Every structure is written in structure tokens, then in C-alpha cells.
Amino acid sequence: MPALFHFAYHVLDLDDSRAFYCGALGCIEGRSTSTWVDIDFFGHQLSLHLGQPFAVTNTGRVAEHFVPMPHLGVILPMDEWKALAARLQARGDIAFDLEPQIRFAGQPGEQATMFFRDPSGNPIEVKGFSELTDVYAQ
């Protein structure tokens, strides 16, 4: 089994978070108590704890866009990215900070990306690559 990351952060409401991560994103709920819930986030462990989310500013410059910092993300194979993007767009209730799009087209590291926030305002980026070996291409 490859190494997994674990990330714990605050959310304002566990039920809203469950609905978003498990419903909208298709993740799987793990263990929980009255104050936290573990989420299988595309094979990695998120621990969502009740509390005040971290401050976010749009200060991460990527090409012509300023993206939310800090943010959590995942990199998916392109077919999975396209399916998730289509599902989220079809829902109509996801407010994108950055609509699904391709950036760095024709360059090393060409990727699909989209930014949105969970119900507590925590920013998430989902990237898609045709070849995962290109993630660090220069």
C-alpha cells in the first residue's frame, strides 16, 4: 500500500460536511464521534473536527488566477476528474472559485483544475492529469 496523507481541520457542522464530502464528492465516511468525522478522501484520511475553519485569502498566484490559500487538494486521473467535474456542475449547488478548466495547455504539466469550497469555506482544488507521471513535469 502506498503512503497515505492525513489532514485534520475544522468544520462548522458535521452533518453539512458529511453531506458535502460523501454526497457531493462521493467520499466515504469512516469513524466518528460527536465532535469529528473521518472521511476517506480519494484514498487519504481527512479528519473533520468541529471548530473555526482557518483563515483563507486569494493570494496564491497561478498563471493569471489568484487561488485560495491555504487549500487542500487531490490529483485524479483525467477520466475521474472529468466525471467529478461533470457531477459537480450538474448539481448546480457548488459555487466554484475557479470553474473546471485546463491550464498550461500544451506545456509540461498540462492539467485540469477546479477550485470550490466545502460548506465551512475550506477551499479544495481537484486536479486531473492525463498521465500521473506528468505531475512534476518541468
TIMI-141315 format. One record per atom (N, C-alpha, C): residue number from 1; residue in one letter; x, y, z. Coordinates in steps of 0.1 Angstrom, whole numbers. Example, Ala and Ser with C-alpha at 12.3 -4.5 7.8 and 13.67 -1.06 7.14 Angstrom:
% TIMI-141315
{resi 1 | resn A | x 132 | y -57 | z 78}
{resi 1 | resn A | x 123 | y -45 | z 78}
{resi 1 | resn A | x 132 | y -33 | z 78}
{resi 2 | resn S | x 128 | y -22 | z 71}
{resi 2 | resn S | x 137 | y -11 | z 71}
{resi 2 | resn S | x 129 | y 0 | z 79}
This chain:
% TIMI-141315
{resi 1 | resn M | x 8 | y -12 | z 0}
{resi 1 | resn M | x 0 | y 0 | z 0}
{resi 1 | resn M | x 9 | y 12 | z 0}
{resi 2 | resn P | x 6 | y 22 | z -9}
{resi 2 | resn P | x 14 | y 35 | z -9}
{resi 2 | resn P | x 11 | y 43 | z 4}
{resi 3 | resn A | x 20 | y 52 | z 7}
{resi 3 | resn A | x 18 | y 61 | z 19}
{resi 3 | resn A | x 5 | y 69 | z 17}
{resi 4 | resn L | x -2 | y 72 | z 27}
{resi 4 | resn L | x -14 | y 80 | z 27}
{resi 4 | resn L | x -11 | y 93 | z 35}
{resi 5 | resn F | x -18 | y 103 | z 31}
{resi 5 | resn F | x -17 | y 115 | z 39}
{resi 5 | resn F | x -29 | y 116 | z 49}
{resi 6 | resn H | x -27 | y 122 | z 60}
{resi 6 | resn H | x -37 | y 125 | z 70}
{resi 6 | resn H | x -37 | y 140 | z 72}
{resi 7 | resn F | x -49 | y 146 | z 71}
{resi 7 | resn F | x -51 | y 160 | z 73}
{resi 7 | resn F | x -63 | y 163 | z 82}
{resi 8 | resn A | x -61 | y 170 | z 93}
{resi 8 | resn A | x -72 | y 173 | z 102}
{resi 8 | resn A | x -74 | y 188 | z 102}
{resi 9 | resn Y | x -87 | y 192 | z 100}
{resi 9 | resn Y | x -90 | y 206 | z 101}
{resi 9 | resn Y | x -104 | y 208 | z 105}
{resi 10 | resn H | x -108 | y 221 | z 108}
{resi 10 | resn H | x -121 | y 225 | z 114}
{resi 10 | resn H | x -131 | y 226 | z 103}
{resi 11 | resn V | x -143 | y 222 | z 107}
{resi 11 | resn V | x -156 | y 225 | z 100}
{resi 11 | resn V | x -166 | y 230 | z 110}
{resi 12 | resn L | x -176 | y 237 | z 105}
{resi 12 | resn L | x -186 | y 243 | z 113}
{resi 12 | resn L | x -197 | y 233 | z 117}
{resi 13 | resn D | x -200 | y 224 | z 108}
{resi 13 | resn D | x -212 | y 214 | z 111}
{resi 13 | resn D | x -208 | y 201 | z 105}
{resi 14 | resn L | x -209 | y 191 | z 113}
{resi 14 | resn L | x -205 | y 177 | z 108}
{resi 14 | resn L | x -215 | y 171 | z 98}
{resi 15 | resn D | x -228 | y 174 | z 100}
{resi 15 | resn D | x -238 | y 169 | z 91}
{resi 15 | resn D | x -237 | y 175 | z 77}
{resi 16 | resn D | x -235 | y 188 | z 77}
{resi 16 | resn D | x -233 | y 195 | z 64}
{resi 16 | resn D | x -220 | y 190 | z 57}
{resi 17 | resn S | x -210 | y 187 | z 65}
{resi 17 | resn S | x -197 | y 182 | z 60}
{resi 17 | resn S | x -199 | y 168 | z 54}
{resi 18 | resn R | x -206 | y 160 | z 61}
{resi 18 | resn R | x -209 | y 146 | z 56}
{resi 18 | resn R | x -216 | y 147 | z 43}
{resi 19 | resn A | x -226 | y 155 | z 42}
{resi 19 | resn A | x -234 | y 156 | z 30}
{resi 19 | resn A | x -225 | y 161 | z 18}
{resi 20 | resn F | x -216 | y 170 | z 21}
{resi 20 | resn F | x -208 | y 175 | z 10}
{resi 20 | resn F | x -197 | y 165 | z 6}
{resi 21 | resn Y | x -189 | y 160 | z 16}
{resi 21 | resn Y | x -178 | y 152 | z 12}
{resi 21 | resn Y | x -183 | y 138 | z 7}
{resi 22 | resn C | x -193 | y 133 | z 14}
{resi 22 | resn C | x -198 | y 119 | z 10}
{resi 22 | resn C | x -208 | y 120 | z -1}
{resi 23 | resn G | x -217 | y 130 | z -1}
{resi 23 | resn G | x -227 | y 132 | z -11}
{resi 23 | resn G | x -222 | y 138 | z -24}
{resi 24 | resn A | x -217 | y 150 | z -23}
{resi 24 | resn A | x -213 | y 157 | z -35}
{resi 24 | resn A | x -200 | y 152 | z -41}
{resi 25 | resn L | x -190 | y 149 | z -32}
{resi 25 | resn L | x -177 | y 144 | z -37}
{resi 25 | resn L | x -176 | y 129 | z -39}
{resi 26 | resn G | x -185 | y 122 | z -32}
{resi 26 | resn G | x -185 | y 107 | z -33}
{resi 26 | resn G | x -175 | y 100 | z -25}
{resi 27 | resn C | x -171 | y 107 | z -14}
{resi 27 | resn C | x -161 | y 101 | z -5}
{resi 27 | resn C | x -169 | y 92 | z 5}
{resi 28 | resn I | x -161 | y 85 | z 13}
{resi 28 | resn I | x -167 | y 75 | z 22}
{resi 28 | resn I | x -164 | y 79 | z 37}
{resi 29 | resn E | x -175 | y 79 | z 45}
{resi 29 | resn E | x -173 | y 82 | z 59}
{resi 29 | resn E | x -167 | y 70 | z 66}
{resi 30 | resn G | x -158 | y 74 | z 76}
{resi 30 | resn G | x -151 | y 64 | z 84}
{resi 30 | resn G | x -156 | y 66 | z 98}
{resi 31 | resn R | x -147 | y 65 | z 108}
{resi 31 | resn R | x -151 | y 66 | z 122}
{resi 31 | resn R | x -155 | y 80 | z 125}
{resi 32 | resn S | x -163 | y 81 | z 136}
{resi 32 | resn S | x -167 | y 95 | z 140}
{resi 32 | resn S | x -171 | y 95 | z 155}
{resi 33 | resn T | x -172 | y 107 | z 160}
{resi 33 | resn T | x -178 | y 109 | z 174}
{resi 33 | resn T | x -187 | y 121 | z 172}
{resi 34 | resn S | x -191 | y 127 | z 183}
{resi 34 | resn S | x -200 | y 138 | z 182}
{resi 34 | resn S | x -192 | y 151 | z 179}
{resi 35 | resn T | x -179 | y 150 | z 178}
{resi 35 | resn T | x -170 | y 162 | z 176}
{resi 35 | resn T | x -161 | y 161 | z 163}
{resi 36 | resn W | x -161 | y 150 | z 157}
{resi 36 | resn W | x -153 | y 148 | z 145}
{resi 36 | resn W | x -158 | y 136 | z 137}
{resi 37 | resn V | x -154 | y 136 | z 124}
{resi 37 | resn V | x -157 | y 125 | z 115}
{resi 37 | resn V | x -145 | y 123 | z 106}
{resi 38 | resn D | x -141 | y 111 | z 103}
{resi 38 | resn D | x -130 | y 108 | z 94}
{resi 38 | resn D | x -137 | y 105 | z 80}
{resi 39 | resn I | x -130 | y 110 | z 70}
{resi 39 | resn I | x -135 | y 109 | z 56}
{resi 39 | resn I | x -124 | y 103 | z 48}
{resi 40 | resn D | x -127 | y 92 | z 40}
{resi 40 | resn D | x -118 | y 87 | z 30}
{resi 40 | resn D | x -119 | y 96 | z 18}
{resi 41 | resn F | x -109 | y 105 | z 17}
{resi 41 | resn F | x -109 | y 115 | z 7}
{resi 41 | resn F | x -100 | y 110 | z -5}
{resi 42 | resn F | x -106 | y 103 | z -14}
{resi 42 | resn F | x -99 | y 97 | z -25}
{resi 42 | resn F | x -87 | y 89 | z -21}
{resi 43 | resn G | x -89 | y 81 | z -10}
{resi 43 | resn G | x -78 | y 72 | z -6}
{resi 43 | resn G | x -70 | y 78 | z 5}
{resi 44 | resn H | x -73 | y 90 | z 10}
{resi 44 | resn H | x -65 | y 96 | z 20}
{resi 44 | resn H | x -74 | y 100 | z 32}
{resi 45 | resn Q | x -69 | y 102 | z 44}
{resi 45 | resn Q | x -77 | y 104 | z 55}
{resi 45 | resn Q | x -78 | y 119 | z 59}
{resi 46 | resn L | x -91 | y 124 | z 58}
{resi 46 | resn L | x -94 | y 137 | z 64}
{resi 46 | resn L | x -101 | y 135 | z 77}
{resi 47 | resn S | x -97 | y 142 | z 87}
{resi 47 | resn S | x -104 | y 142 | z 100}
{resi 47 | resn S | x -110 | y 156 | z 102}
{resi 48 | resn L | x -123 | y 157 | z 101}
{resi 48 | resn L | x -130 | y 170 | z 102}
{resi 48 | resn L | x -135 | y 171 | z 116}
{resi 49 | resn H | x -130 | y 182 | z 122}
{resi 49 | resn H | x -133 | y 184 | z 136}
{resi 49 | resn H | x -141 | y 197 | z 138}
{resi 50 | resn L | x -151 | y 197 | z 147}
{resi 50 | resn L | x -158 | y 209 | z 149}
{resi 50 | resn L | x -149 | y 220 | z 154}
{resi 51 | resn G | x -151 | y 232 | z 148}
{resi 51 | resn G | x -143 | y 244 | z 153}
{resi 51 | resn G | x -143 | y 254 | z 142}
{resi 52 | resn Q | x -135 | y 265 | z 144}
{resi 52 | resn Q | x -135 | y 276 | z 135}
{resi 52 | resn Q | x -125 | y 273 | z 124}
{resi 53 | resn P | x -129 | y 272 | z 111}
{resi 53 | resn P | x -120 | y 270 | z 100}
{resi 53 | resn P | x -109 | y 280 | z 99}
{resi 54 | resn F | x -98 | y 276 | z 93}
{resi 54 | resn F | x -86 | y 285 | z 91}
{resi 54 | resn F | x -90 | y 297 | z 82}
{resi 55 | resn A | x -83 | y 308 | z 84}
{resi 55 | resn A | x -85 | y 319 | z 75}
{resi 55 | resn A | x -79 | y 316 | z 61}
{resi 56 | resn V | x -86 | y 321 | z 51}
{resi 56 | resn V | x -83 | y 319 | z 37}
{resi 56 | resn V | x -82 | y 332 | z 30}
{resi 57 | resn T | x -72 | y 334 | z 21}
{resi 57 | resn T | x -71 | y 346 | z 13}
{resi 57 | resn T | x -68 | y 341 | z -2}
{resi 58 | resn N | x -72 | y 348 | z -11}
{resi 58 | resn N | x -69 | y 345 | z -25}
{resi 58 | resn N | x -56 | y 351 | z -29}
{resi 59 | resn T | x -45 | y 345 | z -24}
{resi 59 | resn T | x -31 | y 351 | z -26}
{resi 59 | resn T | x -22 | y 341 | z -34}
{resi 60 | resn G | x -27 | y 330 | z -37}
{resi 60 | resn G | x -18 | y 320 | z -45}
{resi 60 | resn G | x -19 | y 323 | z -60}
{resi 61 | resn R | x -9 | y 329 | z -65}
{resi 61 | resn R | x -9 | y 333 | z -80}
{resi 61 | resn R | x -5 | y 321 | z -88}
{resi 62 | resn V | x -14 | y 316 | z -97}
{resi 62 | resn V | x -11 | y 305 | z -106}
{resi 62 | resn V | x -15 | y 311 | z -120}
{resi 63 | resn A | x -6 | y 313 | z -128}
{resi 63 | resn A | x -8 | y 319 | z -141}
{resi 63 | resn A | x -16 | y 332 | z -139}
{resi 64 | resn E | x -27 | y 334 | z -145}
{resi 64 | resn E | x -35 | y 347 | z -143}
{resi 64 | resn E | x -45 | y 347 | z -132}
{resi 65 | resn H | x -45 | y 336 | z -125}
{resi 65 | resn H | x -55 | y 335 | z -114}
{resi 65 | resn H | x -49 | y 336 | z -100}
{resi 66 | resn F | x -56 | y 341 | z -91}
{resi 66 | resn F | x -53 | y 341 | z -77}
{resi 66 | resn F | x -62 | y 331 | z -70}
{resi 67 | resn V | x -56 | y 321 | z -64}
{resi 67 | resn V | x -64 | y 310 | z -58}
{resi 67 | resn V | x -63 | y 310 | z -43}
{resi 68 | resn P | x -73 | y 304 | z -37}
{resi 68 | resn P | x -74 | y 304 | z -22}
{resi 68 | resn P | x -62 | y 297 | z -16}
{resi 69 | resn M | x -57 | y 304 | z -5}
{resi 69 | resn M | x -46 | y 298 | z 2}
{resi 69 | resn M | x -49 | y 299 | z 17}
{resi 70 | resn P | x -46 | y 289 | z 25}
{resi 70 | resn P | x -42 | y 276 | z 20}
{resi 70 | resn P | x -54 | y 268 | z 14}
{resi 71 | resn H | x -51 | y 257 | z 8}
{resi 71 | resn H | x -61 | y 248 | z 3}
{resi 71 | resn H | x -57 | y 234 | z 3}
{resi 72 | resn L | x -66 | y 225 | z 3}
{resi 72 | resn L | x -64 | y 211 | z 2}
{resi 72 | resn L | x -67 | y 206 | z -12}
{resi 73 | resn G | x -60 | y 196 | z -16}
{resi 73 | resn G | x -63 | y 192 | z -30}
{resi 73 | resn G | x -61 | y 177 | z -32}
{resi 74 | resn V | x -65 | y 172 | z -43}
{resi 74 | resn V | x -62 | y 159 | z -47}
{resi 74 | resn V | x -60 | y 159 | z -63}
{resi 75 | resn I | x -52 | y 149 | z -67}
{resi 75 | resn I | x -49 | y 148 | z -81}
{resi 75 | resn I | x -55 | y 135 | z -86}
{resi 76 | resn L | x -63 | y 135 | z -96}
{resi 76 | resn L | x -70 | y 124 | z -101}
{resi 76 | resn L | x -66 | y 121 | z -116}
{resi 77 | resn P | x -67 | y 108 | z -120}
{resi 77 | resn P | x -66 | y 105 | z -134}
{resi 77 | resn P | x -76 | y 114 | z -142}
{resi 78 | resn M | x -73 | y 118 | z -154}
{resi 78 | resn M | x -82 | y 127 | z -161}
{resi 78 | resn M | x -97 | y 122 | z -163}
{resi 79 | resn D | x -99 | y 109 | z -165}
{resi 79 | resn D | x -112 | y 104 | z -167}
{resi 79 | resn D | x -120 | y 106 | z -154}
{resi 80 | resn E | x -114 | y 103 | z -142}
{resi 80 | resn E | x -121 | y 105 | z -130}
{resi 80 | resn E | x -123 | y 120 | z -127}
{resi 81 | resn W | x -114 | y 129 | z -131}
{resi 81 | resn W | x -115 | y 143 | z -129}
{resi 81 | resn W | x -127 | y 148 | z -137}
{resi 82 | resn K | x -128 | y 144 | z -150}
{resi 82 | resn K | x -139 | y 148 | z -158}
{resi 82 | resn K | x -153 | y 143 | z -153}
{resi 83 | resn A | x -153 | y 131 | z -148}
{resi 83 | resn A | x -166 | y 126 | z -142}
{resi 83 | resn A | x -170 | y 134 | z -130}
{resi 84 | resn L | x -160 | y 137 | z -121}
{resi 84 | resn L | x -163 | y 145 | z -109}
{resi 84 | resn L | x -167 | y 159 | z -113}
{resi 85 | resn A | x -160 | y 166 | z -122}
{resi 85 | resn A | x -164 | y 179 | z -127}
{resi 85 | resn A | x -178 | y 179 | z -132}
{resi 86 | resn A | x -181 | y 170 | z -141}
{resi 86 | resn A | x -195 | y 169 | z -146}
{resi 86 | resn A | x -205 | y 167 | z -136}
{resi 87 | resn R | x -202 | y 159 | z -126}
{resi 87 | resn R | x -212 | y 156 | z -115}
{resi 87 | resn R | x -214 | y 169 | z -106}
{resi 88 | resn L | x -203 | y 176 | z -103}
{resi 88 | resn L | x -204 | y 188 | z -95}
{resi 88 | resn L | x -211 | y 199 | z -103}
{resi 89 | resn Q | x -208 | y 201 | z -115}
{resi 89 | resn Q | x -215 | y 211 | z -123}
{resi 89 | resn Q | x -230 | y 208 | z -125}
{resi 90 | resn A | x -233 | y 195 | z -126}
{resi 90 | resn A | x -247 | y 191 | z -128}
{resi 90 | resn A | x -256 | y 194 | z -115}
{resi 91 | resn R | x -249 | y 193 | z -104}
{resi 91 | resn R | x -256 | y 195 | z -91}
{resi 91 | resn R | x -262 | y 210 | z -91}
{resi 92 | resn G | x -255 | y 219 | z -96}
{resi 92 | resn G | x -260 | y 233 | z -95}
{resi 92 | resn G | x -258 | y 240 | z -82}
{resi 93 | resn D | x -253 | y 233 | z -72}
{resi 93 | resn D | x -252 | y 240 | z -59}
{resi 93 | resn D | x -238 | y 242 | z -54}
{resi 94 | resn I | x -229 | y 239 | z -63}
{resi 94 | resn I | x -214 | y 241 | z -60}
{resi 94 | resn I | x -210 | y 254 | z -66}
{resi 95 | resn A | x -205 | y 263 | z -57}
{resi 95 | resn A | x -200 | y 276 | z -62}
{resi 95 | resn A | x -185 | y 274 | z -64}
{resi 96 | resn F | x -181 | y 275 | z -77}
{resi 96 | resn F | x -167 | y 273 | z -80}
{resi 96 | resn F | x -159 | y 286 | z -78}
{resi 97 | resn D | x -148 | y 286 | z -71}
{resi 97 | resn D | x -139 | y 297 | z -71}
{resi 97 | resn D | x -132 | y 298 | z -85}
{resi 98 | resn L | x -129 | y 286 | z -91}
{resi 98 | resn L | x -123 | y 285 | z -104}
{resi 98 | resn L | x -131 | y 274 | z -111}
{resi 99 | resn E | x -138 | y 277 | z -121}
{resi 99 | resn E | x -146 | y 267 | z -129}
{resi 99 | resn E | x -136 | y 256 | z -134}
{resi 100 | resn P | x -142 | y 244 | z -136}
{resi 100 | resn P | x -133 | y 234 | z -142}
{resi 100 | resn P | x -128 | y 238 | z -156}
{resi 101 | resn Q | x -114 | y 237 | z -157}
{resi 101 | resn Q | x -107 | y 241 | z -169}
{resi 101 | resn Q | x -94 | y 235 | z -170}
{resi 102 | resn I | x -88 | y 236 | z -182}
{resi 102 | resn I | x -74 | y 231 | z -185}
{resi 102 | resn I | x -65 | y 243 | z -183}
{resi 103 | resn R | x -54 | y 241 | z -176}
{resi 103 | resn R | x -44 | y 252 | z -176}
{resi 103 | resn R | x -30 | y 246 | z -180}
{resi 104 | resn F | x -22 | y 255 | z -185}
{resi 104 | resn F | x -8 | y 251 | z -190}
{resi 104 | resn F | x -10 | y 242 | z -202}
{resi 105 | resn A | x -20 | y 245 | z -210}
{resi 105 | resn A | x -23 | y 236 | z -222}
{resi 105 | resn A | x -11 | y 236 | z -231}
{resi 106 | resn G | x -7 | y 224 | z -235}
{resi 106 | resn G | x 4 | y 222 | z -244}
{resi 106 | resn G | x 18 | y 223 | z -238}
{resi 107 | resn Q | x 18 | y 225 | z -225}
{resi 107 | resn Q | x 31 | y 227 | z -218}
{resi 107 | resn Q | x 33 | y 215 | z -209}
{resi 108 | resn P | x 46 | y 213 | z -205}
{resi 108 | resn P | x 48 | y 203 | z -194}
{resi 108 | resn P | x 39 | y 206 | z -182}
{resi 109 | resn G | x 33 | y 196 | z -177}
{resi 109 | resn G | x 24 | y 198 | z -165}
{resi 109 | resn G | x 10 | y 202 | z -169}
{resi 110 | resn E | x 6 | y 201 | z -182}
{resi 110 | resn E | x -8 | y 204 | z -185}
{resi 110 | resn E | x -17 | y 197 | z -176}
{resi 111 | resn Q | x -27 | y 204 | z -171}
{resi 111 | resn Q | x -36 | y 198 | z -161}
{resi 111 | resn Q | x -50 | y 204 | z -162}
{resi 112 | resn A | x -59 | y 196 | z -157}
{resi 112 | resn A | x -73 | y 202 | z -155}
{resi 112 | resn A | x -73 | y 206 | z -140}
{resi 113 | resn T | x -81 | y 216 | z -137}
{resi 113 | resn T | x -82 | y 220 | z -123}
{resi 113 | resn T | x -96 | y 226 | z -121}
{resi 114 | resn M | x -100 | y 226 | z -108}
{resi 114 | resn M | x -112 | y 233 | z -104}
{resi 114 | resn M | x -110 | y 236 | z -89}
{resi 115 | resn F | x -115 | y 247 | z -85}
{resi 115 | resn F | x -115 | y 251 | z -71}
{resi 115 | resn F | x -129 | y 254 | z -66}
{resi 116 | resn F | x -132 | y 249 | z -54}
{resi 116 | resn F | x -145 | y 251 | z -48}
{resi 116 | resn F | x -143 | y 250 | z -33}
{resi 117 | resn R | x -153 | y 253 | z -25}
{resi 117 | resn R | x -152 | y 253 | z -10}
{resi 117 | resn R | x -162 | y 243 | z -4}
{resi 118 | resn D | x -158 | y 238 | z 7}
{resi 118 | resn D | x -168 | y 229 | z 14}
{resi 118 | resn D | x -178 | y 239 | z 22}
{resi 119 | resn P | x -188 | y 233 | z 28}
{resi 119 | resn P | x -198 | y 242 | z 34}
{resi 119 | resn P | x -193 | y 251 | z 45}
{resi 120 | resn S | x -181 | y 248 | z 50}
{resi 120 | resn S | x -175 | y 257 | z 61}
{resi 120 | resn S | x -165 | y 267 | z 55}
{resi 121 | resn G | x -164 | y 267 | z 41}
{resi 121 | resn G | x -155 | y 277 | z 35}
{resi 121 | resn G | x -141 | y 272 | z 33}
{resi 122 | resn N | x -138 | y 259 | z 36}
{resi 122 | resn N | x -125 | y 254 | z 33}
{resi 122 | resn N | x -123 | y 251 | z 19}
{resi 123 | resn P | x -112 | y 257 | z 12}
{resi 123 | resn P | x -110 | y 256 | z -2}
{resi 123 | resn P | x -104 | y 242 | z -6}
{resi 124 | resn I | x -109 | y 237 | z -17}
{resi 124 | resn I | x -104 | y 224 | z -22}
{resi 124 | resn I | x -101 | y 226 | z -37}
{resi 125 | resn E | x -90 | y 221 | z -41}
{resi 125 | resn E | x -86 | y 220 | z -55}
{resi 125 | resn E | x -86 | y 206 | z -59}
{resi 126 | resn V | x -92 | y 203 | z -71}
{resi 126 | resn V | x -91 | y 190 | z -77}
{resi 126 | resn V | x -84 | y 191 | z -90}
{resi 127 | resn K | x -73 | y 184 | z -92}
{resi 127 | resn K | x -66 | y 185 | z -105}
{resi 127 | resn K | x -68 | y 171 | z -112}
{resi 128 | resn G | x -66 | y 172 | z -125}
{resi 128 | resn G | x -67 | y 160 | z -133}
{resi 128 | resn G | x -55 | y 160 | z -143}
{resi 129 | resn F | x -49 | y 148 | z -144}
{resi 129 | resn F | x -38 | y 147 | z -153}
{resi 129 | resn F | x -40 | y 135 | z -163}
{resi 130 | resn S | x -37 | y 136 | z -175}
{resi 130 | resn S | x -38 | y 125 | z -184}
{resi 130 | resn S | x -29 | y 114 | z -181}
{resi 131 | resn E | x -17 | y 118 | z -176}
{resi 131 | resn E | x -7 | y 109 | z -171}
{resi 131 | resn E | x -2 | y 113 | z -158}
{resi 132 | resn L | x -4 | y 105 | z -147}
{resi 132 | resn L | x 0 | y 110 | z -134}
{resi 132 | resn L | x 15 | y 112 | z -133}
{resi 133 | resn T | x 23 | y 106 | z -142}
{resi 133 | resn T | x 38 | y 108 | z -142}
{resi 133 | resn T | x 41 | y 122 | z -146}
{resi 134 | resn D | x 32 | y 130 | z -152}
{resi 134 | resn D | x 34 | y 143 | z -156}
{resi 134 | resn D | x 32 | y 153 | z -145}
{resi 135 | resn V | x 28 | y 149 | z -133}
{resi 135 | resn V | x 25 | y 158 | z -122}
{resi 135 | resn V | x 37 | y 167 | z -119}
{resi 136 | resn Y | x 49 | y 162 | z -120}
{resi 136 | resn Y | x 61 | y 170 | z -117}
{resi 136 | resn Y | x 69 | y 174 | z -129}
{resi 137 | resn A | x 63 | y 173 | z -141}
{resi 137 | resn A | x 70 | y 176 | z -153}
{resi 137 | resn A | x 74 | y 191 | z -153}
{resi 138 | resn Q | x 86 | y 193 | z -159}
{resi 138 | resn Q | x 91 | y 207 | z -160}
{resi 138 | resn Q | x 93 | y 211 | z -174}
